Every structure is written in structure tokens, then in C-alpha cells.
Amino acid sequence: MVDFKEIKSIELVPFTLMTSTVSAILAFIYAIILLITFGALAAVIPNAGLVFASFGLSMIVIFPIGSFLVYITLSFVTALIYNMLVPRLGGIKLGLEGDEVKNLPVVSFALITSGVGAVWAFIIGLLLAAFIVPLTTLTSTLIPLIANITANATNMTPATLPTGSAVGTGGVVLALLLIIGLPIFVFVAGFIGNALWAIFYNFLIPRVGGVRLLFAPAGNAHEITSIPVVAAALALAVVATIFGIIQGLFSLVNGIMAGSASMAVGGLIGNIIGAFIGTFIMVAIITILYNFLAPRIGGIQLELK
């Protein structure tokens, strides 16, 4: 029998530490791949070998540290936003049957995840607007000054002088779009996308098995001590494959309309296979890292009710 539990809150420090550490290790793996690639390029282009080697070695240090520091902020703020929105929107609900997530109620999942995305969009829009408005204001002020100097040199009439008002107005309009329009767009698009994700998950999981989360009590919360790798990778890869099929169908239609049916079919197959294999590998790596790190730094802790 499915037992529904709502994620009332996410413990900030364990969530931030785990996600930041996993991202740093993934960045380190990516840097190693870059180093190998640059090593191959150095063998082909010996004269640039020192440059490639220096760049590759620097990435081994820069990528993990940079990723860790960036994700400290992203993860902490994301969990904080989630905790602040739950009393207003409700949290993610997990339909658990033992340790297996058999069901994700669609509305609750889509509402809170799109809400978090909208808040992030507002923050980013606000930061961009804080940069754009002063820049366009300064530009609109400089345009008439430059125009007057040009007019004195070319005998232009005042009626032909640009005023710069269009630039200032455009900056204000763009700022409003970033602060208001961007969060609305992200919320709507995120709600649709996340709702589809939950619908596909609920439809497919009875057939392939769902993500399993092994919990242990941790004070007032529940700590995810382990995530079985194959179950998580297979479940999420199958869901991602549905999106790959949808994207592939769009590519198929575009390819046929462009008169290249063979490439269109190849794109469809590539999207499907790529979505499944890529998601399976990535989820498998992340869960392996999680299971390795959880006993050492502590797993993610959730308040479930």
C-alpha cells in the first residue's frame, strides 16, 4: 500500500554539503577528461603541448573548487527557498511503498518545483535589471551629449539630434520584463514541464520500478542513507527517454520538412538513445558518489510528514 509523505523542509547544511561535494567531484572528473583531451591534442600539435598541459592541469584545480563554491550558494539558497515556499504552496509529496517511490502527486510536485524556479528567475532578473537600468540610463544621458558635439562639428539642426530617450525607455521595459515577465514564464514553463515529468514517472514506474530511498531517523528528520544505483538510474532514464522521444519527433518533423528524411530518422533515434544512456550514466554516477559520501559527510535530511 502506498503511503504518502510530504517533504515539509530540507535541512540546509546537509543538503548544501552533499550537493556541493558531489558537484565538485563531477567537476574534477570533467577536468580529468579535459586533461586527457588536451594530452591527445598535445601529441598531435607538439608546439602547443606546454599550453595544453598547463591549461588542463589548471582546470583540475579550478573546476572542482569553483564548482564547490558556486554550488554552496545555489544549493543553500534553493533549499532555503523551498522551505519558505512549503507553508504557502505545499511540499513535494512522495508516494512510498516501503523504500520505493511509487508515485509523485502531480500538482504538488509541479507547483513547488516551478515556484522555486520562479523565485530564482526573479532573483536573476533583479540582478540583471540592477545592471541594465544604470547602463541604459547612462547611455541615454551620453547620447545627447555626443550628438551635440557632433552637431557642432557638422552643423546638424536640433530637430535631427537623437535624444537617447528610446534607450532609457528600453532599459526600463527590459528591466520590467526581467523582474516580472521572466519569473512568470519560468513558473508556467516549469509547471508544465515538471507536471509532465511526474505524469510520465507515475505511468512508467509500475512497469520498470521506481527510485528507492533508504531512510534512517536523524533527530526530527529522516536522512537518506543510500540510494540503490540501478533502480534510480533505470527509473529516471526511462522517464528521460519519453522526453527524448518528444524532442526526437520534433526533429523528425523538421527534418522531413527540410527534405532530409534519413537524417530526421537518425535524429529521432539519436535523441531516444542519447536521453536514455546519458541519463542512466549520469544518475548512476551521482548515486554512486552519494552512497560513497553519505557515511562520511552525512546524507540529505528531510522532514517528512
N, C-alpha and C positions, 0 to 999 in steps of 0.2 A: 504494500500500500504506500502511495506517495505521501510524504509528509512535507508540507510547505513551510520553509523558514525564510524570514526576511532578514537581509543584511542591514541591521539598524545603524551600524557605524563600522569604520575601518580604523584600527589602531594605527596612528600616524607613523610612529618611529619604526616598528617592524616592517610596515609596508614600504616606507621610503628606503630603508636599509636593504631590503631584499631586492626591490626593483632596480635600485641604483647599482648594486653589486652585479646582478645578472647583466645589466646593460653594459657595465664596464668589461665584463668577461667577453661578451659578444663583440664589443669594440676591439678587444685585444685579438680575438680570433680573426676578425676582419683585417686588422693591421698585419697579422701574420700572412694572410692571403695576399695582401698588397706587397709585403716584403718579398714573397716568393715570386710574384709577378714582376716586380722591379728587378729581382735577380735574373729572371729569364730575359728581360729587356737588356740588362747589362751585358749578358752573354752575347746578345745579338749586336748591341751597339757598345763596344768596349770603351770608346772615348767618353761616353756618358755614364760609365759604370759607377764612378765615385758619387755622382749626383744622385743616381737612382738609389744607391746603397744608403746614402745619408738621409734621403727623403723617407725611404722605407723604415729605417731604424728610428727616425724621429716620430713616425706615425705610431710605433709600438708604445711610445710613452704618451704622446699627445692624445691619441684616440681614447684609450681607457680612462685617463684622468679627466679629459674633457667630458666624456660621456657620463662618468660618475657624478661630476659636479652639476651637469645640466639636469640629470635625472633626479638628483636630490631635490631640486626646486620643482620640477614637473610633477614628481610623484607626491611630494608633500602637499603641494597646492591642490592637486587633483583629489587626493583623499580628503583634504580639508573641505573642498567644495562639495564633495559627495556627502560628507557628514552634515554640512549646513543645509543641504537641499532635502535630505531624507525627511525631516519633520514636515516639509511643505509638499513634497512630491511623492513620498514613499520610497522605500529602498528596493533594490533588486530582490526578487523572491526566487528561491531555489526549491524546486520540487524534488526532494531527496527520497530515494528508495535504498535504504542502507547508506552506503557511501557514494552511490551513483546519482548524478544529477540527471534525472529522467525528464524534467520539464522546466521550462523557463516561461512563466506567465508573460505574455507578450507586452501588454500595456505598461506594466510596472518596469520591465526591463528597458523598453524603448524610451519611456518618459524620463527616467533618472539619467540614463546614459546620454540622451540628447540634451538634457538640462545641463549636465556637466560640460558638454561640448559647447553649448551656447554661452555659458559663463566664461569659458576660456576664449571664445571668439570675441566676447565683449572686452575682456582684458587686453587681448591683442589689438583689437580695433581702437581701444582707448589709447594705447601706447603709440600706434601708428598715427592717430589723429593728433596726438601731442607733438609729433614731429612734423606732420604735414601742414597743420594750420600756421604755425610760426613761419615755416618756409615759404608758403604761398603768400602770407601777409607781407613778408619781407620782399618777395619778388614783385608783388603788386605795388609796393612803395617805390622800388627801384626803377620799374618800367617808365613811369612818367619822368623821373629824373634823367634817365638815359635818353628818353625821347626829346626832352628839352635841349639837351646838349646836341643831339643830332639835328634838331630843328634849327638851332643857331648856326650850325655849320652848313645846312642845306637849304635854308630859307623855307622850311615847311610851314604851313599855316596851322594855327591851333586846332582847327577842326579835324585835321588829319592825324593829330597826335594820339597814340594809344594811351589809355588811362590806367591799365592794369587792373581795373575793377573785375574783369572777367576771371582773372587768375585768382583773386581773392575770393570771389563768389564760388568758383570751382573748388577751392580748398575747403570752404565751409560745407559745401554739398558733399564732397568726398568724405569729410570727417563724419558727417551725419550718417552716410551710408555705412561707414566702418563701425560706428558706435551702435547704430540701430539696425540697419539692414543686414549686416554680416551675422550678428547673433540670431536674428530671425531665420535667415537662410540656413545657418548651421543647425538650428533646432529642428526645422522642418525636414531638411535632408537627413539629419541624423536620426530623427524619429522613424522615418520611412525605412532607412537602411537597417537600423537596429531591430525594428519590428519584423522585417523580412528575415533577418538573421535568426531571431527567436522562433519564428514560424517554421523555418527550414529545420532548425535544431529539433523542435518538438515533433516534426513529421518524420525525421530520419532516425532519431535516436532509438526508438523501439526496434529498429531494424539492424542497427550496427552497434548499439551500446553507447552509453553516454560517458561524459567526463566523470572520473571518480576523484573525490576529495577525501583524504583521510584526516579526520579531525582529532584533536586532543584538547581537553579543557586547559585554559590558560587564564586563571582568575575569573573575571566576569565574561571573558571572550572565549572563542574557540580558535585554536591555532591549526592551520593547515600544515600538518607534519610531513605529508608526502602526497604526490600526485602520480599515480601509475602512468607510465610514459605512453605505452601503446594505446591504451584506451583514450587518453586525451588527444594524442596525435591523430588517431583514426577518426574520432568524432568531429574534431574541428576541421580536418582535411576534407571530410565528406561534405560538410556544410559549405566550406570554401569552394568546393567543386561546383555546387549549384550556381554560385555567383560567377564562376569561371564559364559555365555553360551559357549564362545570360550574356556575359560580355562577349563570348565567342559567337553567339548568334548575331549580335550587333555587327561584329567584324565580318561575319559571313554575308550578311545583307549588304554591307558597304562594299565588300569585295566583289560580289555578284553584280552590283550596280556599276562598279568600276570596270566590269568586263574581265575579271580575273577569278574565275570560279575555283581553280586549283589552289591558288594562294588563299582564297577565302576559306576553303575546307581545311587547309593546313593551319590557318589561324584559329579556326574553331577547335581543332584537335589540340593545338598547342596551348590554348587558353585552358582547356579542361585538364590536360595532363599537368601543365605548369601549376595550376591552382592546387591540385591535389598533392603533387610531390613537394612543391615549395612549402605549402602549409604544414604537411606532415613532418618534413625535416626540421623546419623552424620550431614547431611546437615540441617536437621530440627533444631538440637541443635545450630549449628553455626549461622543460620539465626535468630533464637530467640535471641541469645546473641547479634548479630549485631543490631537488631532492638531495643533491650534494651539499648545498649551503644551509638548508633548514636546520640540521642538527648542530651546525657550527655557529650560525649567527641568529637563529630563530626564524620561524616561518611567519607568514602573514597571519594576522589575528583579526577575526571578525566577530562582531557582536550579533548573534543570531537569536531571533525570537519568532 
